[in-house]
Amino acid sequence: MKRQKKGKSKDVEKVPEIRTHQLVSYHEIQLATNNFDESNLIGVGGSGSVYKGILSGGTLVAIKVLDLQSEEVCKREESNLNLLQRVAIMLDVAVAIEYLHHGHNTPIVHCDLKPANVLLDKDMVAHVGDFGISKILAISKSMAYTETLGTLGTLHQGIVCASGHVYSYNIMLMEILTKRRPTDEEICNQNLDSRKWITQSFLGTMMDVVDANLFSEEEQVTCKSEICIASMIELALDCTKEMPVSRITMKEVVKRLNKVKNTFLET
C-alpha cells in the first residue's frame, strides 16, 4: 500500500469545472461561414447581417455582424445620468446580485461585474449581462480560488466568493458615483485603490469626490442630495473592507439602497 504524500491543507478549494460558454476565435467563425459567404446569409437588419455557420465540432450557430457605419449603431447622444437614475440603476444591479447569491441553493458569482456589463432597457431598468466567466460555488463552499479573473481592480485578490462579489459590486458603485475607474491614472499614480482614494478624498469636501455631472446646471445640490451621496459612499466603503468577514451581504446592500432611494424621493 502506498502512503499518500502529505501536503499543506488548503482552507479553500478550487471550484469544480463547470460547463461555460464556448469561446470561438474569429478565424473559426470565418471557417464556419466560409468567410461570410453570401450562401450563408440568413438575414439583414438595420444594424447588421446574420450568417449561419457550422463550427468544427458540428455545432450550428448564428453569427451577427454589426454594420458599424450604420446610423443606428453609431448614433450617440451625449447625456449624463442624474443622481436618482444612478441610485435606481445600482439598486437594480444589487437586486440581481442578491438573487444570484440567495435565490438558489448554490450561490452564483458573476466574476466580471463592471459598468460595461450592465445593460439598460428603454425604461432605464438595469440588467446584468455577460456571464461568460461566472462561477457556481460548490455546495458547502463559501469561497474558492480561481485562475479566472475578472476586470482589473474589481475582483478582490483573485478569490471567488460571495463577499468578494460584494467587493466587486461596490467598486462599481464607487465608479458610478465618482466617474473614476479602479485603473484611473490619478488613483494608480498614488499607489492607491478606489477605496483608499475615496477614503482620503472623503476627508475633504464630499462634492469634490463625486462626478460633477451628477447634477445639471439647472439643478441645485440640496441637503437631501448630499445625505444620499454620503450614504452611498459609506455603503461602498463598508462593502470593500479588507477582511471579507467584515463586509455586509447583498441583502443588506439592497435594504440600504432602498432606504437611500426612498429618502431621495421624499417630498
N, C-alpha and C positions, 0 to 999 in steps of 0.2 A: 504494500500500500504506500503510495507516495504521499509525503507530507505536503500540505499546502503551504505555499510561501506566505510568510507574514507580510502584510502591507499596512500602510497607515490607514486607519479608518477615516472615512470621509463623513462629515456632518450632512453633506448634501450629495445627491446622486444626479447623474445626467438624466434628462428626460428621455424616456424610451422613444425610439424613432417612430414617427407617425407619418402618415401619408399627407404630403403637402402639394401645393400647386406645382405642376411641371414647368421647369424653366426651359425655354426654347430660344435658340440663337437666331439672329437674323438670317444667317446662312441656311439654317434648317427650314426657315419659312420660305426662303427663295426656292429651295428644292421642292418643298411641299406644294407650292403653287406653280411650279415650272416657270420660275422667275416672273410671277404675276401675269401669266399668260391670259389673254382675253377669254379663252375657253373655260377658265376657272372663275371668271367674274360672275357673281350671282346677284349683285345689287349695287345701285349707286344712289347716294343720298346727298343732302345739302352740305354735309361736312366731310364726305369721303366715299370710298368704294369698299365693297366687301367681296373677298375671294374665298373660295373653298380650297382646302388643301388636305393632303394626307401625309402625316408625319411618318418617319421611318418605321415606327412600331405599328403602323396601320391605323392610327387614330385619325378620325375625320374631324377637321377643325374649320372654323370660320375665322377669317383674318380681316380686320378692318384697317384700311389705310387712310389716314386723315389727309385731307387736302388743306395744307397749311396756308394756301393762298386764298382760300375761300373767305368771304366776308364774315360768315357765321362763326368761323373758328378764330379769326384774327381780331374781330371786333372786341375792343376792351373799353370799359368805361371807368375812368378814374373816380373812385369813390372810396370813402373810408367808413368803417363800421363804427357806430357810436357806442357809448358805454353799455347801454341797455342791450343792444344787439350782441355785444361780446359776452355779456353775462348770460344771455339766453343760449348762445351757441355753446359756451363752456358747460352749461348745465345739461344741455342735450348730450354732449360727449360724456359727461360724468355719469349720466343715467345709463348710457350704452356700456361703459366700462363696469359700472356696478352690476349690470346684468351678466357680463362675461365672468365676473368674479363670484357672484352669488346666485345666478339664475340657473345653474346646473350643479349636478353632484360633483363634477370635475371642473375646477376653475380653468378659464382660458386667459392667456396673456398675449396681448397683441404684438409686442416686441418692437414695433416701429411707430409708436404714437407720435405724431407731429402734425402741424397745421396743414401740410400738403396732403395728408391722408384723411382730412376731414372735408366732406363734400356738403355743400349747401343746396337745398332744392329751391324751387320757385317761391316757397313760403318762408325761406330763410331758416328752415329746420336743418340742423346738422346731423350728418350720418357718417359714422366711422367706416372707412374702407381700407383696402389693401391688407388683407390678412395673409399675405404670401409667406411670411416668416413667423406667424403666430405659433404659440406652443400650448398644448394641453397638458396641464400639470397632472402627474400620476396621482392616483388616489392615495391619500395619507401623506403626500409630499407637499410641503408648503413652499419649497423653493428648489431650484436646480441650477447648476452651472450649465452654460451653453456656449458653443463655439459660434453660434449665430447671433450677431449683434445687430442692433438697430442703428438709427442715425446717431452720429457722434454727439455726446452730451445729453442724450435722452434716456439711455438705459444704464442704470447705476451699477458700475463695477462688473458688468457682464453677467449679472445674476438674473435669472428668470424667476420671479416670484410675485405674488400679489402686491406686496409692499413696494417692490421695485417698479411695478406698474403704476402705483400711486405716485411714485417719484417722477416717472416719465410724464404723467398727466400734468403734474403741477409745474414741471419745467415748461411745458407748453402753455400753461396758464400765465406764467411769468412772461413768456414771449408775446402772448396775445395782449397783455397789459402794457408792456414796455416797448414792443416792436424791436426787441433785441434778441437775436438768436444766441444759443449757447456758444456758438463759434464766432460770435461777433468780435471784430478786431479789437475794439476798446476793452472788452472783457478779457480776451486771451492775452493781450499785451500786458495786462496787470497780473497775469498768472492767477486769475480768479475763475470760478464757475458762476453760473447765473445766480445761484443762491447767495454766494458771498458778495457778488457785485451789488445785488439788490439790498442786502443787509447793510453794506457800507453806505450805499447811496441813500437808504431809508433814514439814516441818521440825520440827513439834511432835510431839504424840503421834499415832501412826498410827490408833489406835482412835477418835480424835476426828473423823477424816475420814470413816470408813465409816458405813454405815447402822446405827443402833443395833439394828435388828430382825434383823440377820444371825444373832443368837443369841437363843434364848428365855431366859426367866428361869431355867429348869432347866439350860440348857447352860452349860458352863464354857469360857471362852476359853483354849484351850491354846496352847502354843508352836508346835505344828504349824499351828494355825489362823492364827496371826499370820504365819507364814512364807508360807502360801498367799496371804493377803491382800497381803502385801508384794510377792510375786512377780507378782500380777495388776496391782497398781498400777504396778510397774516396767515390766511389759509394755505397759500402756496409755500410759505416758509415752514409751516407746521408739517407739511407733507413731504418736505425734502430734507428732513433731518438726517444726520449721518447714520444713526442706528435705525435699521428698518423697523425694529420693535417699537420705536418711539413714534412712528407715523400712524396717522388715523386711517381708517378704512374708507373705501369709496362710498359706503353707505353714509358715513359721517360727512364726506365731501358734498354729496347730493343734498343732505339736510342743511348744511351751512350755506350752500349756494342758493338754495330755495329761499332761505331767510334773507340773503343779500338782495335777491330779485324782488321779493315782497316789500322789503324796506324801500327799495328804489321806486316802486310803483305806488307806494302810499302817498295819498294827497295831503 
